[in-house]
Amino acid sequence: MSRPMFPFALGSVLLTALAPILWGTTYLVATEYLPEGRPLWAAVIRTLPAGLLLIAYTRQRVHSISWGRLLLLSALNISAFQALLFVAAYRLPGGIAAIAGALQPLIILALAWGVDQIRPSGSAVGTALCAVAGMALLILSPEAKWDLVGICAALTASVSMAAGIFLSRRWKSDMPLLAFTGWQLALGGLLLLPLAIFIEPPLASLSMTNIVGYTYLSILGTLFAYALWFRGIARLSSVAVSALGLLSPVTAILLGWLMLGETMRLREILGILIVLASVFALQWQRRVTPKGDSRRILKVKAA
């Protein structure tokens, strides 16, 4: 029996990769199609309708996972991540806004070591650091615009998503994929709704451009993307999934270059190539060593 060309589930990797690619379009859509200064409303409109639509379609009750855990996952994966994502998108250029995603694989490795006592391999840490180095090449330039609030929002969004990925793997649910996705989107949107009402001004009348932008983000950028993302979390290792999240800033940078006329020099091209190579290499990181037994190797399920 011949060995497979790829030591991971290539189909699941490619499908999961579509989610961060779609999320990478958020920065372009937010700045070109949505009303200015409404990050919380953008997050609510993006998540709540999509979640309610999936709940109505699946007609599935919550089971096999406690409400407390579901609320925490909804807060991490949806509420905090989406709100902070839009804050960063409004205050930073697309590439810089997504840059903190490079830290997600390292955060996942740290959580696995600190919580599960699973020591990461040196190659996994080295590859994750290469991804950070690749991202650094994209932002360390005199033209980079550093907004403190935007940077903090991007970093916190990265931590929130990494924790959500990690806990989603630990708290597996037997609910159907679409139902599990719908409940998280709906609860995440409901958690954000009071904040949007009390913190931000109400939305004025929406133009057709605004409606197109919100519809795109809700259907493709949320309903479709999150269904693929949670599918990937159930089938791939946490490190592999978090590594695919790096495709979001790469997409944002490429769209800025292609559609907004942003410059891309040799340094940026080299950074993108390093990030893509790191994403590909991290799909091979299937082995980690548990603390206290360097001779024993645990295989992390990758498919």
C-alpha positions as CSV (number, residue, x, y, z in Angstrom):
1,M,0.0,0.0,0.0
2,S,1.6,3.3,-1.1
3,R,1.9,6.2,1.3
4,P,-0.2,9.2,0.6
5,M,1.4,12.3,-0.9
6,F,0.3,14.5,2.0
7,P,0.4,13.3,5.7
8,F,-2.8,15.2,6.4
9,A,-6.4,15.4,5.1
10,L,-5.8,17.6,2.0
11,G,-9.5,18.0,1.3
12,S,-10.3,19.1,4.8
13,V,-7.4,21.5,4.7
14,L,-8.5,23.1,1.5
15,L,-12.1,23.5,2.6
16,T,-11.1,24.9,6.0
17,A,-8.7,27.3,4.2
18,L,-11.7,28.9,2.4
19,A,-12.9,30.4,5.8
20,P,-9.9,32.6,6.5
21,I,-9.7,33.6,2.9
22,L,-13.3,34.8,3.1
23,W,-12.5,36.6,6.4
24,G,-9.6,38.3,4.7
25,T,-12.1,40.1,2.5
26,T,-13.7,41.7,5.6
27,Y,-11.2,44.6,5.6
28,L,-11.9,45.5,2.0
29,V,-15.7,45.2,2.5
30,A,-15.7,47.2,5.8
31,T,-13.8,50.1,4.3
32,E,-15.4,50.2,0.9
33,Y,-19.0,49.0,1.4
34,L,-20.1,49.6,5.0
35,P,-21.1,52.7,6.9
36,E,-18.1,54.3,8.8
37,G,-17.7,53.9,12.6
38,R,-20.1,51.1,13.2
39,P,-17.9,48.1,14.1
40,L,-20.3,46.6,16.6
41,W,-23.4,46.9,14.4
42,A,-21.4,45.3,11.6
43,A,-20.5,42.4,13.8
44,V,-24.2,42.0,14.9
45,I,-25.6,42.2,11.4
46,R,-23.0,39.7,10.2
47,T,-23.6,37.1,12.8
48,L,-27.1,37.2,14.3
49,P,-29.2,36.8,11.1
50,A,-26.9,34.0,9.8
51,G,-27.2,32.2,13.2
52,L,-31.0,32.5,13.3
53,L,-31.3,31.2,9.7
54,L,-29.2,28.1,10.5
55,I,-31.2,27.4,13.7
56,A,-34.5,27.7,11.8
57,Y,-33.2,25.5,9.1
58,T,-31.8,22.7,11.3
59,R,-34.4,22.9,14.1
60,Q,-31.9,21.4,16.4
61,R,-31.9,21.8,20.2
62,V,-28.8,22.3,22.2
63,H,-27.5,19.0,23.6
64,S,-24.3,17.1,24.3
65,I,-22.7,20.4,25.4
66,S,-23.7,22.6,28.4
67,W,-25.1,26.1,27.9
68,G,-22.2,27.6,29.8
69,R,-19.6,26.0,27.5
70,L,-21.7,27.0,24.4
71,L,-21.9,30.6,25.6
72,L,-18.2,30.8,26.2
73,L,-17.4,29.3,22.8
74,S,-19.9,31.8,21.3
75,A,-18.2,34.7,23.1
76,L,-14.7,33.6,22.0
77,N,-15.3,32.5,18.5
78,I,-18.0,35.0,17.5
79,S,-18.6,38.0,19.8
80,A,-15.1,39.0,20.8
81,F,-13.5,38.0,17.6
82,Q,-16.0,39.7,15.3
83,A,-16.2,42.9,17.3
84,L,-12.5,43.3,17.6
85,L,-12.0,42.3,14.0
86,F,-14.2,45.2,12.8
87,V,-12.5,47.6,15.3
88,A,-9.2,46.7,13.8
89,A,-10.6,46.8,10.2
90,Y,-11.9,50.4,10.7
91,R,-8.7,51.7,12.3
92,L,-5.9,49.9,10.4
93,P,-4.9,49.0,6.9
94,G,-6.0,45.5,6.0
95,G,-2.6,43.8,6.2
96,I,-1.7,45.3,9.6
97,A,-5.2,44.7,10.9
98,A,-4.9,41.0,10.3
99,I,-1.2,40.7,11.3
100,A,-1.8,39.4,14.8
101,G,-3.2,36.2,13.4
102,A,0.4,35.1,13.0
103,L,0.5,34.5,16.7
104,Q,-2.3,32.0,16.8
105,P,-0.3,28.9,16.2
106,L,2.1,29.9,19.0
107,I,-0.9,30.6,21.4
108,I,-2.4,27.2,20.6
109,L,1.0,25.5,21.3
110,A,1.3,27.4,24.6
111,L,-2.3,26.4,25.6
112,A,-1.7,22.7,24.8
113,W,1.5,22.8,26.8
114,G,0.1,24.7,29.8
115,V,-3.3,23.1,30.0
116,D,-2.9,19.6,28.5
117,Q,0.8,19.2,29.4
118,I,1.6,18.5,25.8
119,R,5.0,19.8,24.9
120,P,5.3,21.1,21.3
121,S,8.0,19.9,19.1
122,G,10.9,22.1,18.2
123,S,9.9,22.0,14.5
124,A,6.4,23.2,15.3
125,V,7.6,26.1,17.4
126,G,10.3,27.0,14.8
127,T,7.7,26.9,11.9
128,A,5.3,29.1,13.9
129,L,8.1,31.6,14.6
130,C,8.9,31.7,10.8
131,A,5.2,32.6,10.2
132,V,5.6,35.5,12.7
133,A,8.9,36.6,10.9
134,G,7.1,36.5,7.6
135,M,4.4,38.7,9.0
136,A,7.0,41.1,10.4
137,L,8.4,41.6,6.9
138,L,4.9,42.8,5.9
139,I,4.5,45.5,8.5
140,L,8.0,46.7,9.5
141,S,8.2,49.6,7.1
142,P,8.3,53.4,7.5
143,E,4.9,53.7,5.8
144,A,3.1,51.4,8.3
145,K,0.4,53.1,10.2
146,W,0.4,52.1,13.9
147,D,-2.9,52.9,15.7
148,L,-2.7,51.6,19.3
149,V,-6.3,50.8,19.7
150,G,-6.4,49.0,16.4
151,I,-3.3,47.0,17.2
152,C,-4.7,46.0,20.6
153,A,-8.0,45.0,19.0
154,A,-6.2,42.8,16.4
155,L,-4.0,41.1,19.1
156,T,-7.0,40.5,21.4
157,A,-9.0,39.1,18.5
158,S,-6.1,36.7,17.8
159,V,-6.1,35.5,21.4
160,S,-9.8,35.1,21.4
161,M,-9.9,33.0,18.3
162,A,-7.0,30.8,19.4
163,A,-8.7,30.1,22.7
164,G,-12.0,29.4,20.9
165,I,-10.2,26.8,18.6
166,F,-8.5,25.2,21.5
167,L,-11.7,24.8,23.6
168,S,-13.8,23.8,20.6
169,R,-11.4,20.8,20.2
170,R,-11.7,20.0,23.9
171,W,-15.4,20.4,24.2
172,K,-16.5,18.4,21.2
173,S,-20.3,18.4,20.5
174,D,-22.4,15.7,18.8
175,M,-24.7,18.4,17.4
176,P,-24.8,18.5,13.6
177,L,-22.3,20.9,12.1
178,L,-24.8,23.5,10.8
179,A,-26.7,23.5,14.1
180,F,-23.6,23.9,16.2
181,T,-22.5,26.8,13.9
182,G,-25.9,28.4,14.0
183,W,-26.2,28.4,17.8
184,Q,-22.8,29.9,18.2
185,L,-23.5,32.6,15.6
186,A,-26.9,33.5,17.1
187,L,-25.6,33.6,20.7
188,G,-22.5,35.5,19.7
189,G,-24.7,38.1,17.9
190,L,-27.1,38.3,20.9
191,L,-24.2,39.0,23.2
192,L,-23.1,41.9,21.0
193,L,-26.5,43.4,20.4
194,P,-26.7,45.3,23.8
195,L,-23.2,46.7,23.3
196,A,-24.1,47.9,19.8
197,I,-27.3,49.5,21.1
198,F,-25.8,51.4,24.0
199,I,-22.3,52.2,22.7
200,E,-22.8,53.1,19.0
201,P,-25.2,55.4,17.3
202,P,-28.1,53.7,15.5
203,L,-27.6,52.9,11.9
204,A,-28.9,55.5,9.5
205,S,-30.7,54.6,6.3
206,L,-28.6,52.1,4.4
207,S,-27.6,52.5,0.8
208,M,-27.7,49.6,-1.7
209,T,-23.9,49.4,-1.4
210,N,-24.2,49.0,2.4
211,I,-26.9,46.3,1.9
212,V,-24.7,44.4,-0.5
213,G,-21.7,44.6,1.8
214,Y,-23.7,43.3,4.9
215,T,-25.3,40.6,2.8
216,Y,-22.0,39.3,1.5
217,L,-20.5,39.3,5.0
218,S,-23.5,37.6,6.6
219,I,-23.9,34.8,4.0
220,L,-20.5,34.1,2.5
221,G,-18.2,35.7,5.1
222,T,-20.1,34.2,8.1
223,L,-22.6,31.5,7.5
224,F,-20.6,29.7,4.9
225,A,-17.2,30.5,6.3
226,Y,-17.9,29.5,9.9
227,A,-19.5,26.2,8.8
228,L,-16.3,25.3,7.0
229,W,-14.2,26.6,10.0
230,F,-16.0,24.5,12.6
231,R,-15.9,21.5,10.3
232,G,-12.1,22.0,10.1
233,I,-11.8,22.3,13.9
234,A,-13.5,18.9,14.2
235,R,-11.2,17.2,11.7
236,L,-7.8,18.9,11.9
237,S,-5.4,19.5,14.7
238,S,-5.7,22.9,16.5
239,V,-2.3,24.0,15.3
240,A,-3.2,23.1,11.7
241,V,-6.4,25.1,11.9
242,S,-4.8,28.1,13.5
243,A,-2.1,28.1,10.9
244,L,-4.7,28.3,8.2
245,G,-5.9,31.5,9.8
246,L,-2.8,33.2,8.5
247,L,-4.4,33.1,5.0
248,S,-6.7,35.9,6.2
249,P,-4.0,38.6,6.4
250,V,-2.4,37.3,3.2
251,T,-5.8,37.7,1.4
252,A,-6.3,41.2,2.9
253,I,-2.9,42.3,1.6
254,L,-3.4,40.9,-1.8
255,L,-6.8,42.5,-2.1
256,G,-5.4,45.8,-1.0
257,W,-2.7,45.5,-3.7
258,L,-5.1,44.4,-6.5
259,M,-8.1,46.6,-5.7
260,L,-7.0,49.5,-3.6
261,G,-3.7,50.3,-5.2
262,E,-1.6,49.6,-2.1
263,T,2.1,49.1,-2.8
264,M,3.8,45.8,-2.6
265,R,7.6,45.6,-2.7
266,L,10.0,42.7,-2.7
267,R,9.9,42.6,1.1
268,E,6.2,42.1,1.2
269,I,6.4,39.4,-1.5
270,L,9.0,37.6,0.5
271,G,6.9,37.9,3.7
272,I,3.9,36.4,1.9
273,L,6.0,33.5,0.6
274,I,7.4,32.8,4.1
275,V,3.9,32.8,5.6
276,L,2.4,30.5,2.9
277,A,5.4,28.1,3.4
278,S,4.8,28.2,7.2
279,V,1.1,27.5,6.8
280,F,1.9,24.5,4.5
281,A,4.6,23.2,6.9
282,L,2.4,23.4,10.0
283,Q,0.0,21.0,8.4
284,W,2.8,18.4,8.9
285,Q,3.1,19.1,12.6
286,R,1.3,16.0,13.8
287,R,3.5,15.0,16.7
288,V,3.9,16.5,20.1
289,T,5.7,15.3,23.2
290,P,3.9,15.1,26.6
291,K,5.6,16.7,29.5
292,G,7.7,14.4,31.6
293,D,8.3,11.8,28.9
294,S,10.5,13.0,26.1
295,R,10.8,9.5,24.8
296,R,7.1,8.9,24.2
297,I,5.4,10.6,21.2
298,L,1.7,11.3,21.0
299,K,0.2,11.6,17.6
300,V,-2.2,14.5,17.1
301,K,-5.1,13.5,15.0
302,A,-5.0,15.5,11.8
303,A,-8.0,14.3,10.0
